[in-house]
Amino acid sequence: MKKISIIASMIAGAFLFVLAPAKSQAQQGVTKLNIGYNIASPLGSFKDEVSKTSFRGWTASVLYGITDKISVGLGTGYQDFYEKYPRSTYKLAEGGDVSAVVSNSIQVVPILATGQYNFIPNGVVQPYAGVGVGGNLVFYRQFLGEFGNSKTKFGFAVRPEAGVYIPFGKNSRTGITLNANYNYMPFDYNGVKQLSNWGGGIGVKFPLE
């Protein structure tokens, strides 16, 4: 009976070991860098200036794990919007008409206080949601034939996003991120009221240790 009890205890212990949750990946107290490639499409009245999707962008963030689920830090990025329109006749603000090719070139650089919530910090696939709040540096340029018009402004910006983080291995703290994001960017110059856009990206996240 004693041998049977020992064997039963060993089997039960092994069974509990198999069913035990995976070891925490120790996100708490870890600072991570996330860098990635990003595309973005203009929304609303922004499409009157640039209707084409921008494939020239990147994002970066440095986040500190307060807990295994909550991280806070700073985020930034860059997106280049550009479109050239066929020759047409336009009215000048000073009066008169001009026949010209119009080119609109807009670059945005957000600087955001960022927070993320990881729903399943020990999962093979880890869905998360995040938000960034701060400012947006805008470089606006419009060329109407030989007439140029440019403006650099800094304004309010909000960037909510949702995505997944996929570690490279069971106990790895490095992995791939996939996300979809919305960028709310008010802007008021030369008839342009906002630069809001939506996009998505892929990147890599790794600890800074």
C-alpha positions as CSV (number, residue, x, y, z in Angstrom):
1,M,0.0,0.0,0.0
2,K,2.9,2.4,0.8
3,K,4.4,1.8,-2.6
4,I,1.0,2.4,-4.3
5,S,0.6,5.7,-2.3
6,I,4.1,6.9,-3.4
7,I,3.4,6.0,-7.0
8,A,0.0,7.7,-6.9
9,S,1.6,10.8,-5.3
10,M,4.2,10.9,-8.1
11,I,1.5,10.6,-10.8
12,A,-0.6,13.3,-9.2
13,G,2.4,15.6,-8.9
14,A,3.3,15.1,-12.6
15,F,-0.3,15.7,-13.6
16,L,-0.4,19.0,-11.7
17,F,2.9,20.0,-13.2
18,V,1.6,19.5,-16.7
19,L,-1.6,21.5,-15.9
20,A,0.2,24.3,-14.2
21,P,0.1,27.7,-15.9
22,A,3.2,28.7,-17.9
23,K,5.9,30.6,-16.1
24,S,5.5,34.3,-16.2
25,Q,7.7,36.0,-18.7
26,A,8.6,38.7,-16.1
27,Q,7.3,41.7,-18.0
28,Q,7.2,43.6,-14.7
29,G,10.2,45.8,-14.2
30,V,11.4,45.3,-17.8
31,T,12.0,48.2,-20.2
32,K,11.3,47.2,-23.9
33,L,11.9,48.9,-27.2
34,N,9.3,48.4,-30.0
35,I,10.3,49.5,-33.5
36,G,8.3,48.8,-36.6
37,Y,7.2,49.7,-40.2
38,N,3.9,51.5,-40.6
39,I,1.4,52.4,-43.4
40,A,-1.4,54.9,-43.1
41,S,-4.4,56.1,-45.1
42,P,-5.9,59.6,-44.8
43,L,-9.4,60.0,-43.4
44,G,-12.1,62.6,-43.9
45,S,-11.1,66.0,-45.3
46,F,-7.4,65.0,-45.2
47,K,-8.2,63.0,-48.3
48,D,-8.9,66.3,-50.2
49,E,-5.2,67.0,-49.8
50,V,-3.7,63.5,-50.1
51,S,-5.9,60.6,-51.1
52,K,-3.2,58.0,-51.4
53,T,-2.1,55.6,-48.7
54,S,1.4,56.3,-47.4
55,F,3.8,53.4,-47.3
56,R,6.6,55.5,-46.0
57,G,6.4,55.3,-42.2
58,W,7.8,53.9,-39.0
59,T,7.0,53.8,-35.3
60,A,9.0,53.4,-32.1
61,S,8.2,53.2,-28.4
62,V,10.1,52.6,-25.1
63,L,7.8,51.1,-22.5
64,Y,8.4,50.1,-18.9
65,G,6.5,47.2,-17.4
66,I,4.7,48.4,-14.2
67,T,3.0,44.9,-14.0
68,D,3.0,41.9,-16.3
69,K,-0.1,43.5,-18.0
70,I,0.5,47.3,-17.8
71,S,3.3,49.2,-19.5
72,V,3.9,52.9,-19.8
73,G,6.5,55.1,-21.7
74,L,7.0,57.3,-24.7
75,G,6.2,56.7,-28.4
76,T,7.1,58.5,-31.6
77,G,7.2,57.8,-35.3
78,Y,7.2,59.3,-38.8
79,Q,4.7,59.2,-41.8
80,D,5.2,60.8,-45.2
81,F,2.1,61.7,-47.2
82,Y,2.5,62.9,-50.8
83,E,0.4,63.3,-53.9
84,K,0.8,65.1,-57.2
85,Y,-2.3,66.2,-59.1
86,P,-2.6,66.7,-62.9
87,R,-2.3,70.2,-64.4
88,S,-5.5,72.2,-63.9
89,T,-6.6,75.8,-63.4
90,Y,-6.6,77.1,-59.8
91,K,-7.6,80.5,-58.3
92,L,-4.8,82.3,-56.3
93,A,-5.5,83.9,-52.9
94,E,-4.1,87.1,-54.3
95,G,-6.6,87.0,-57.2
96,G,-6.4,85.7,-60.7
97,D,-6.0,82.1,-62.1
98,V,-3.0,79.9,-62.7
99,S,-2.7,76.7,-64.7
100,A,-0.3,74.5,-62.8
101,V,0.5,71.1,-61.4
102,V,-0.2,70.8,-57.6
103,S,1.9,68.8,-55.3
104,N,1.0,68.3,-51.6
105,S,3.7,67.0,-49.2
106,I,2.9,66.4,-45.5
107,Q,5.1,64.8,-43.0
108,V,4.0,64.1,-39.4
109,V,6.1,63.2,-36.3
110,P,4.0,62.3,-33.2
111,I,5.5,62.6,-29.7
112,L,3.3,60.7,-27.3
113,A,3.0,59.6,-23.7
114,T,2.0,55.9,-24.2
115,G,0.4,53.2,-22.2
116,Q,-0.4,49.5,-23.1
117,Y,-2.4,46.8,-21.6
118,N,-1.5,43.1,-22.3
119,F,-4.5,40.9,-21.9
120,I,-2.7,37.5,-21.8
121,P,1.0,38.2,-20.8
122,N,1.9,34.5,-20.7
123,G,0.1,33.5,-24.0
124,V,1.6,32.1,-27.1
125,V,-0.2,35.0,-28.8
126,Q,-0.7,38.1,-26.6
127,P,-3.4,40.6,-27.6
128,Y,-3.0,44.1,-26.3
129,A,-4.6,47.6,-26.5
130,G,-2.8,50.9,-26.1
131,V,-3.2,54.6,-26.4
132,G,-0.8,57.5,-26.9
133,V,-1.6,61.2,-26.0
134,G,0.6,64.2,-26.8
135,G,1.7,66.3,-29.7
136,N,2.3,66.1,-33.4
137,L,4.9,67.9,-35.4
138,V,3.6,68.7,-38.9
139,F,5.6,69.8,-41.9
140,Y,3.2,71.0,-44.5
141,R,4.2,72.0,-48.1
142,Q,2.1,72.7,-51.1
143,F,3.6,73.6,-54.5
144,L,1.3,75.3,-57.1
145,G,3.5,75.6,-60.1
146,E,6.2,78.1,-59.2
147,F,4.2,79.2,-56.1
148,G,5.2,77.5,-52.9
149,N,3.4,77.4,-49.5
150,S,4.8,75.8,-46.4
151,K,4.1,75.7,-42.7
152,T,5.5,73.9,-39.7
153,K,3.1,73.4,-36.7
154,F,3.0,71.5,-33.5
155,G,-0.5,70.4,-32.3
156,F,-2.5,67.9,-30.3
157,A,-2.5,64.2,-31.2
158,V,-4.1,61.0,-29.9
159,R,-3.2,57.5,-31.1
160,P,-5.3,54.5,-29.9
161,E,-4.2,51.1,-31.2
162,A,-4.8,47.4,-30.8
163,G,-2.7,44.5,-31.8
164,V,-0.9,41.2,-30.8
165,Y,2.5,40.4,-29.5
166,I,4.0,37.0,-30.5
167,P,7.1,35.9,-28.6
168,F,9.7,34.0,-30.5
169,G,9.6,31.2,-27.9
170,K,7.9,30.0,-24.7
171,N,10.1,32.0,-22.3
172,S,11.3,34.6,-24.8
173,R,11.0,38.3,-24.0
174,T,11.6,39.2,-27.7
175,G,8.9,38.9,-30.4
176,I,6.9,40.3,-33.3
177,T,4.1,42.8,-33.0
178,L,1.2,43.4,-35.4
179,N,-1.1,46.3,-34.9
180,A,-3.9,48.5,-36.2
181,N,-4.0,52.2,-35.2
182,Y,-6.0,55.4,-35.6
183,N,-4.3,58.8,-35.4
184,Y,-6.4,61.8,-34.5
185,M,-4.5,64.9,-35.6
186,P,-6.3,68.3,-35.6
187,F,-4.7,70.8,-38.0
188,D,-5.8,74.2,-39.3
189,Y,-3.9,75.8,-42.1
190,N,-4.5,76.7,-45.8
191,G,-8.0,75.2,-45.6
192,V,-6.8,71.9,-44.2
193,K,-8.8,71.2,-41.0
194,Q,-7.3,67.8,-39.8
195,L,-4.7,65.2,-40.7
196,S,-6.4,62.2,-39.1
197,N,-5.5,58.8,-40.5
198,W,-5.7,55.1,-39.8
199,G,-3.1,52.5,-40.5
200,G,-1.3,49.3,-39.4
201,G,2.2,48.0,-38.9
202,I,4.6,45.2,-38.1
203,G,7.5,45.4,-35.7
204,V,9.8,43.8,-33.2
205,K,9.8,44.2,-29.5
206,F,12.9,43.4,-27.3
207,P,14.2,44.2,-23.8
208,L,16.8,46.9,-23.2
209,E,19.1,45.0,-21.0
